[in-house]
Amino acid sequence: MTSRLARVAVLGVLAAIVEAQDFDEFLIREVQPAQWFRVESHDASAEDEALTSRLLCRTVVRLRAMFGVEATERCLRGLDCVVRLHGKPTATVTESAANLVTGSRDGRYEATIDVLAPAAFSASYRDIAGFAAGEDHHAKVLGHEYATVLLDRITAQKAAGWRFFSAPSWFVQGCEEFLAVALLDAATRDDVLELWARAQADPDRVRFHPSFAVKDPYLDGAVMLHFLHDSFGAERVRALLAAEQPTFDEAFVATFGGSLDSLEARWKTWREDAIARAEWQKALRDAKTPAEIAMAVRGRDLRRLPEDVREQVVSALRTLAGKDEYWRGPGDGAPHRVCRLDSGALRWALVVSYEGLEVPGVSWMAVHLFDADWKQKAVANFPTGYRISLFDVWQERVDALSDPVFTVRLGSIGSFGDFTYRQRQHYAVRDERLALVRIADEGGAATKGSFAASHPWTGPRPMQRTTAQWIESLASDDAALVLETLTWLGGRHLASAEPRAGNVNQESVEDSKAWEAVRDDPKTRPLLEKLAQSKNRWIREAAALTLKKGD
């Protein structure tokens, strides 16, 4: 098979969209199955056994990205988890049912998962996501059961509080099914979530009164988890798992706040928008103006548009952007997402990105900002990494900020074309610009950015501020401004005394001196020490990282 980098070298650019599983391949190969699970074949084929092991390794990689490396390894690595693969149906394992048994022996947690091998399914089989038997379906079943073990372990390892299996069925089954779908490749995941959103056109599937109830705990429960993730953020949902209230209901109220009426109001707004997004092709057919076309595809990964509508959408976005410098040819950037905004007068954003898969190469993104009438107000254009490829960009809610952030998923390219180290950059929209508010590894731990170049490789060029203005921003009431300052102050810089080479992209002496002046000012450290005690986790972690020496 021709390697990805060999194809890039031949073509000069990457014309086709690279799927997420290619990005994960290096990390999947690094997983040692014996440290996580053991697959036992019960009359299943060698091919199905090998597929099961590979898909479980992929599940481990993606659970690390979702829940963090530390939590995933603490709860799952070294666990006595047996996956029994059956070549024919049994009394407890059928086309419609897998089986999970958890327990403890001699103080050691055990889990046994029984699933039917793909070859044992009938040709007519379809599950609630519409999947026939095959790799996607098998990955979803394995993800459903294996993620359940993680969820049970997370709630069991708390000092106190409710346990996963004590939660109502809609949450248990919904959480398992949502994670099973979220662990799939992005295009398949999005198709399933849209299918389930369309089902919510029936308003009786989810009811809030006289008490909360769903029609199908699997499908509708999964949609509720999708709603909670979209509306509150994944961090808040994980906080529910960590909550120490004695019952699920008490923990739910403490985590999400408000009344059932307020939650219902948010649900109805979200459901209406989710159904509209799922019916995007009809909206696109009905669209008459470039703005209507852009709104029809909001939230979608525009790189995966069907060929029969691609030119219509790209042409409309060119018109709105006013220039076509990002769409000159296959080696340039491409439209990535259209997103809603609520920042001052700004209401819409068009994200354009370039993956930067060449070695060596540079990934970058541009964000076009529009008001409610689609008048372009500003464009932010900046690199996201040198020899760091851009995999995806999306909007998400985080507890650290009141407005959604743009999250950029990236990966370093090794000398042999493997995507090794993973990184996420988070940007907030402020004053018609993008502010880099956090850099983290794939597991969510804060890391340092590089500002040692004349134009940083990670994000926009820092604002030109005086020492007093930088220090003042550390005490700002705006968390985004504080985080932007901490990211810059705690990043890697060149010392002003370090000699500069004339032909190397290096931070200017003036910029280094500006950073050193803020770093060494006597007012800075007390502010950092105070911020290191902040209730805002992102601020607390960024301040601690900035105070850390020798890194």
C-alpha positions in Angstrom: 0.0 0.0 0.0 1.3 3.4 -0.9 2.0 5.5 2.2 0.1 8.7 2.8 3.3 10.8 2.7 4.4 9.1 -0.5 1.1 10.1 -2.1 1.6 13.7 -0.8 5.1 13.7 -2.3 3.8 12.6 -5.7 0.7 14.8 -5.8 2.3 17.8 -4.0 -1.0 18.3 -2.1 -3.5 16.1 -0.4 -6.6 16.3 -2.6 -8.8 13.8 -0.7 -10.1 14.2 2.8 -8.2 12.1 5.3 -10.5 10.2 7.5 -10.1 10.3 11.3 -9.1 6.6 11.5 -5.9 7.3 9.6 -5.0 10.0 12.1 -5.5 7.4 14.9 -3.6 4.6 13.3 -0.3 5.2 15.0 -1.8 5.4 18.5 -3.9 2.3 17.8 -0.8 0.3 16.9 0.8 1.5 20.2 -2.0 0.0 22.4 -1.0 -3.3 23.9 -4.2 -5.4 24.1 -3.0 -7.6 26.9 -2.8 -4.5 29.2 -6.5 -3.6 28.5 -8.5 -6.6 27.6 -8.4 -10.3 26.5 -10.4 -11.5 23.5 -11.6 -15.1 23.7 -13.0 -16.8 20.6 -16.0 -19.1 21.1 -16.3 -20.6 17.6 -15.7 -17.2 16.0 -13.4 -16.8 13.0 -9.8 -15.6 13.2 -10.7 -12.6 11.1 -13.5 -11.6 13.4 -11.2 -12.1 16.4 -8.5 -9.9 14.9 -11.2 -7.2 14.0 -12.5 -7.3 17.6 -9.0 -6.7 19.0 -8.2 -3.8 16.6 -11.6 -2.1 17.2 -11.1 -2.4 21.0 -7.6 -0.8 20.6 -9.2 2.0 18.7 -11.8 2.4 21.4 -9.1 2.7 24.0 -7.4 5.5 22.0 -10.7 7.4 21.6 -11.7 7.0 25.2 -8.4 8.5 26.2 -9.2 11.5 24.0 -12.7 11.9 25.5 -12.0 11.3 29.2 -8.3 12.0 29.5 -5.4 9.7 29.6 -5.1 9.6 33.4 -8.7 8.7 34.0 -8.9 6.1 31.2 -5.7 4.4 32.3 -6.6 4.4 36.0 -10.0 2.9 35.3 -9.3 0.4 32.5 -5.6 -0.4 32.1 -4.6 -3.6 33.8 -8.3 -4.5 34.3 -9.4 -8.2 34.1 -11.7 -7.6 31.1 -12.6 -10.6 29.0 -14.4 -10.1 25.7 -15.9 -13.4 24.6 -16.6 -13.5 20.9 -19.3 -15.9 19.9 -19.5 -17.5 16.5 -23.2 -18.3 16.9 -26.1 -17.0 19.1 -26.4 -18.3 22.7 -29.1 -18.0 25.3 -27.7 -14.6 26.4 -26.0 -13.4 23.3 -28.2 -12.8 20.2 -28.4 -10.4 17.3 -30.3 -8.0 19.5 -28.4 -8.4 22.7 -24.8 -8.4 24.0 -24.1 -9.1 27.6 -21.9 -7.4 30.2 -21.2 -8.7 33.7 -19.1 -6.8 36.2 -18.1 -7.7 39.7 -15.3 -8.0 42.1 -13.2 -11.1 43.1 -10.7 -10.8 46.0 -11.1 -7.1 45.8 -10.2 -7.0 42.1 -12.7 -5.6 39.6 -13.7 -7.9 36.8 -15.7 -7.4 33.6 -16.9 -10.0 31.1 -18.3 -8.9 27.7 -20.1 -11.4 25.5 -20.8 -10.3 21.9 -21.8 -12.0 18.7 -19.2 -12.1 15.9 -20.1 -10.1 12.8 -20.2 -13.3 10.7 -22.9 -14.7 12.9 -25.5 -12.1 12.0 -28.2 -12.6 9.4 -28.1 -10.5 6.2 -31.4 -8.8 7.1 -30.2 -7.6 10.5 -30.4 -3.8 11.2 -29.9 -2.0 14.6 -31.5 1.2 15.8 -28.9 3.2 14.0 -29.7 1.4 10.7 -26.4 -0.5 10.7 -26.2 -3.9 9.1 -23.7 -6.4 10.6 -20.2 -5.3 9.8 -17.3 -3.2 11.1 -19.3 -0.1 12.0 -21.9 -2.1 13.8 -19.3 -4.3 15.6 -17.4 -1.2 16.7 -20.6 0.4 18.0 -21.4 -2.8 20.1 -17.9 -3.1 21.5 -17.8 0.7 22.3 -21.2 0.5 24.0 -20.1 -2.3 26.3 -16.5 -1.3 26.9 -17.4 2.3 27.6 -19.9 1.0 30.2 -17.0 -0.5 32.1 -15.3 2.9 32.2 -18.5 4.7 33.3 -19.0 2.2 36.1 -15.4 2.5 37.2 -15.4 6.3 37.2 -18.5 6.4 39.5 -17.2 3.6 41.7 -13.8 5.3 42.4 -15.4 8.4 43.9 -15.1 9.0 47.6 -18.9 9.0 47.8 -22.0 9.4 45.7 -24.3 7.7 43.2 -23.1 4.8 41.0 -23.6 4.5 37.3 -26.0 1.5 37.4 -28.2 3.3 40.0 -29.1 6.0 37.4 -32.4 5.8 35.5 -32.5 3.7 32.4 -32.6 6.7 30.0 -29.2 7.9 31.3 -27.5 4.5 31.6 -28.6 3.2 28.2 -28.5 6.7 26.6 -25.0 7.4 27.9 -23.7 4.0 26.7 -25.3 4.4 23.2 -24.2 8.0 22.8 -20.6 7.1 23.6 -20.8 4.1 21.3 -21.7 6.4 18.4 -19.3 9.1 19.5 -16.5 6.6 19.3 -17.1 5.9 15.6 -15.4 7.7 12.8 -16.7 11.3 12.4 -18.7 10.9 9.2 -20.5 7.8 10.5 -21.1 9.4 13.9 -22.7 12.5 12.3 -24.9 10.5 10.1 -26.3 8.5 13.1 -26.8 11.6 15.2 -28.7 13.2 12.4 -30.9 10.1 12.0 -31.8 10.2 15.6 -32.4 13.9 15.6 -35.0 13.5 12.8 -36.8 11.0 15.1 -37.4 13.9 17.6 -39.9 15.4 15.2 -42.3 13.4 17.3 -42.6 15.6 20.4 -43.8 12.8 22.5 -40.6 10.8 22.4 -39.2 13.0 25.2 -41.5 14.3 27.9 -40.7 16.4 30.9 -44.1 16.4 32.7 -45.5 15.1 35.0 -42.0 13.5 35.3 -39.1 13.0 32.9 -39.6 10.1 30.5 -38.4 8.9 27.1 -40.0 6.5 24.6 -36.8 4.5 24.0 -34.0 4.6 26.6 -31.4 3.7 24.0 -32.3 6.1 21.1 -34.0 8.9 23.0 -31.6 8.6 25.9 -28.7 9.0 23.5 -30.3 12.1 22.0 -30.7 13.5 25.5 -26.9 12.9 26.1 -26.3 14.7 22.7 -28.4 17.6 23.9 -26.5 17.8 27.2 -23.1 17.7 25.5 -24.1 20.4 23.0 -25.9 22.6 25.5 -23.6 22.3 28.6 -20.4 20.8 27.2 -18.6 17.4 27.7 -16.8 18.7 30.8 -20.1 19.3 32.6 -21.4 15.9 31.7 -18.2 14.3 33.0 -18.7 16.4 36.2 -22.1 14.6 36.6 -20.2 11.3 36.7 -17.8 12.7 39.4 -20.6 14.3 41.5 -20.7 13.0 45.1 -24.4 13.5 45.7 -26.0 10.2 47.0 -28.6 9.9 44.2 -28.5 10.6 40.4 -31.4 13.1 40.6 -29.6 15.1 43.3 -26.3 15.0 41.3 -28.1 16.0 38.1 -29.7 19.1 39.6 -26.4 20.1 41.3 -24.5 19.7 38.0 -26.9 21.3 35.5 -28.9 23.6 37.8 -32.2 25.1 37.1 -35.7 23.6 37.1 -37.2 20.9 34.9 -39.1 23.7 33.1 -35.9 25.6 32.3 -34.3 22.4 31.0 -37.3 21.7 28.9 -37.1 25.1 27.4 -33.5 24.6 26.4 -34.3 21.1 25.1 -37.1 22.4 22.8 -34.8 25.1 21.4 -32.0 22.6 20.8 -34.4 19.9 19.4 -35.8 22.4 16.8 -32.3 23.4 15.7 -31.0 19.8 15.7 -33.9 18.7 13.4 -33.3 21.7 11.1 -29.6 20.8 10.9 -30.5 17.2 10.1 -32.7 18.3 7.3 -29.9 20.4 5.8 -30.3 19.1 2.3 -33.9 20.2 2.0 -32.9 23.6 3.4 -30.1 23.8 0.8 -32.5 23.0 -2.0 -34.8 25.8 -0.9 -32.0 28.3 -0.3 -32.1 31.4 -2.6 -29.2 33.5 -1.4 -25.6 32.9 -0.4 -26.6 33.6 3.3 -29.4 31.0 3.2 -27.0 28.5 1.7 -24.4 29.2 4.4 -27.1 28.8 7.1 -28.3 25.6 5.6 -24.9 23.9 6.1 -24.2 25.4 9.5 -22.3 23.0 11.9 -21.4 20.5 9.1 -17.9 19.4 8.2 -17.9 21.1 4.8 -15.0 19.0 3.6 -17.4 16.0 3.4 -20.1 17.7 1.4 -21.5 15.5 -1.4 -20.0 16.4 -4.8 -23.4 17.3 -6.3 -23.7 20.3 -3.9 -20.1 21.2 -3.2 -19.7 23.9 -5.8 -23.0 25.5 -4.9 -21.9 25.8 -1.3 -18.3 26.9 -2.0 -19.5 29.5 -4.5 -21.9 31.0 -1.9 -19.2 31.1 0.7 -16.8 32.8 -1.8 -19.4 35.5 -2.3 -19.9 36.0 1.4 -16.1 36.1 2.1 -15.6 38.7 -0.6 -12.3 37.2 -1.8 -11.3 33.8 -3.0 -7.7 33.7 -1.8 -8.4 30.6 0.2 -9.9 28.6 -2.7 -7.5 29.2 -5.5 -6.7 25.5 -6.0 -6.4 22.1 -4.5 -3.2 23.0 -2.6 -4.9 25.8 -0.8 -7.3 25.9 2.1 -10.9 24.8 2.0 -14.2 25.8 3.8 -14.4 23.7 7.0 -17.4 24.9 9.0 -20.1 27.6 9.3 -20.9 28.3 13.0 -23.3 30.6 14.9 -21.8 33.3 17.1 -23.1 35.6 19.8 -20.2 38.0 20.4 -21.0 41.7 20.2 -22.4 42.3 16.8 -21.0 39.1 15.4 -23.5 36.3 14.6 -21.7 34.0 12.1 -18.3 32.6 11.4 -16.9 30.8 8.4 -13.9 28.6 9.3 -11.4 27.9 6.4 -8.6 25.5 7.1 -5.5 23.9 5.5 -4.5 20.5 6.9 -0.7 20.9 6.3 0.0 17.2 5.7 3.3 17.7 3.8 6.6 17.1 5.5 7.7 19.7 6.3 4.5 21.7 6.2 2.4 24.3 7.9 -1.3 23.9 8.9 -3.4 27.0 9.2 -6.9 28.4 9.6 -8.8 31.5 8.8 -12.0 32.6 10.5 -14.3 35.0 8.7 -16.5 36.9 11.1 -20.0 38.2 10.0 -22.8 40.2 11.6 -26.4 39.2 11.5 -26.8 40.5 7.9 -23.7 38.5 6.8 -21.6 41.6 6.4 -18.0 40.6 6.9 -16.5 42.4 9.9 -13.1 40.8 10.2 -10.9 37.9 9.1 -8.4 36.2 11.4 -5.8 34.2 9.5 -2.9 32.3 11.3 -0.8 29.1 11.4 -1.8 26.3 13.8 1.5 24.4 13.6 4.7 23.6 11.8 4.9 19.9 11.0 1.6 19.8 12.9 -1.5 18.7 10.8 -4.9 20.1 11.4 -7.5 17.3 11.7 -10.7 19.1 12.6 -12.2 22.3 13.9 -15.5 22.6 15.7 -17.4 24.6 18.3 -18.0 23.4 21.8 -19.0 24.6 25.2 -16.6 24.6 28.1 -17.1 25.5 31.7 -14.2 28.0 31.7 -16.0 30.4 29.4 -19.6 31.6 28.9 -19.5 31.4 25.1 -18.6 28.4 23.0 -15.0 28.1 21.8 -13.5 27.0 18.6 -11.6 23.7 19.3 -8.9 22.7 16.8 -7.6 19.1 16.9 -4.0 18.7 15.6 -1.3 16.0 15.4 2.4 16.2 15.0 3.8 14.4 11.9 6.8 12.1 12.6 9.6 11.5 10.1 7.9 8.4 8.8 4.5 9.9 8.4 2.9 8.8 11.6 0.7 11.2 13.5 2.3 11.0 16.9 1.7 13.7 19.6 -1.8 15.1 19.6 -2.8 18.7 20.6 -5.9 20.8 20.9 -6.0 24.5 20.6 -9.0 26.5 21.9 -10.0 29.9 20.7 -12.5 32.5 21.9 -14.0 35.3 19.8 -13.3 38.7 21.4 -13.5 42.2 19.9 -13.7 40.9 16.3 -10.6 38.7 16.7 -9.7 35.2 17.9 -7.9 34.8 21.2 -5.9 31.7 21.9 -7.1 30.7 25.4 -5.7 27.2 25.9 -3.4 24.6 24.4 -3.9 21.1 25.7 -2.8 17.6 24.9 -5.3 15.1 23.5 -6.2 14.0 27.0 -7.0 17.6 28.1 -4.0 18.5 30.1 -2.8 22.1 29.6 0.5 22.5 27.7 2.7 25.3 26.6 2.6 27.0 23.2 5.5 28.2 21.2 6.0 32.0 20.8 9.7 31.8 19.8 9.0 32.7 16.2 8.4 36.1 14.6 4.9 34.8 13.9 4.0 32.1 16.4 3.3 28.6 15.0 0.4 28.2 17.4 -2.3 30.8 16.9 -2.5 34.5 16.1 0.2 37.0 16.7 0.0 38.2 20.3 -1.7 41.6 20.9 0.6 44.6 21.1 0.2 45.7 24.7 2.3 47.6 27.2 3.6 45.8 30.3 0.9 47.5 32.4 -1.8 46.4 30.0 -0.6 42.8 30.0 -0.6 42.8 33.8 -3.9 44.5 34.0 -5.3 41.7 31.7 -4.3 39.1 34.4 -6.8 40.8 36.7 -9.6 41.1 34.1 -13.1 39.9 34.8 -13.2 38.4 31.3 -11.9 34.8 31.7 -11.0 34.7 28.0 -8.7 37.7 28.3 -7.1 36.2 31.4 -6.6 32.8 29.6 -5.2 34.5 26.5 -2.6 36.3 28.7 -1.7 33.2 30.6 -1.2 31.2 27.4 1.2 33.9 26.1 3.0 34.5 29.4 3.4 30.8 30.1 4.4 29.9 26.6 7.9 29.2 25.3 9.9 32.3 24.3 13.4 33.2 23.3 15.5 35.2 25.7 16.2 38.7 24.5 19.9 38.1 25.1 20.0 35.0 22.8 21.7 35.7 19.5 19.4 35.8 16.4 20.2 34.2 13.1 19.4 36.3 10.1 17.7 33.5 8.1 15.7 31.9 10.8 12.1 32.5 11.9 12.7 33.7 15.4 10.9 35.9 18.0 12.2 39.5 17.7 14.3 40.9 20.5 11.7 43.5 21.1 8.9 40.9 21.6 11.2 38.9 23.9 11.9 42.0 26.0 8.1 42.7 26.2 7.5 39.2 27.5 10.4 39.4 30.0 9.2 42.7 31.3 5.8 41.2 32.2 7.3 38.0 33.5 9.7 39.9 35.8 7.4 42.6 37.0 6.9 42.4 40.8 3.1 42.6 40.4 3.0 39.5 38.1 3.8 36.7 40.5 1.2 37.6 43.2 -1.4 37.7 40.5 -0.4 34.3 39.2 -0.4 32.8 42.6 -3.9 34.1 43.1 -5.0 32.8 39.8 -3.6 29.4 40.6 -6.3 29.2 43.3 -9.1 30.1 40.9 -12.4 28.2 40.8 -12.1 28.3 37.0 -10.2 25.1 36.2 -8.6 26.4 33.0 -7.4 29.5 34.7 -6.1 27.6 37.7 -4.2 25.1 35.5 -2.8 27.8 33.1 -1.5 29.9 36.1 0.1 26.8 37.7 1.8 26.0 34.3 3.0 29.6 34.0 4.5 29.5 37.5 6.3 26.3 36.8 10.0 26.7 36.0 12.3 24.8 33.9 9.8 23.6 31.3 
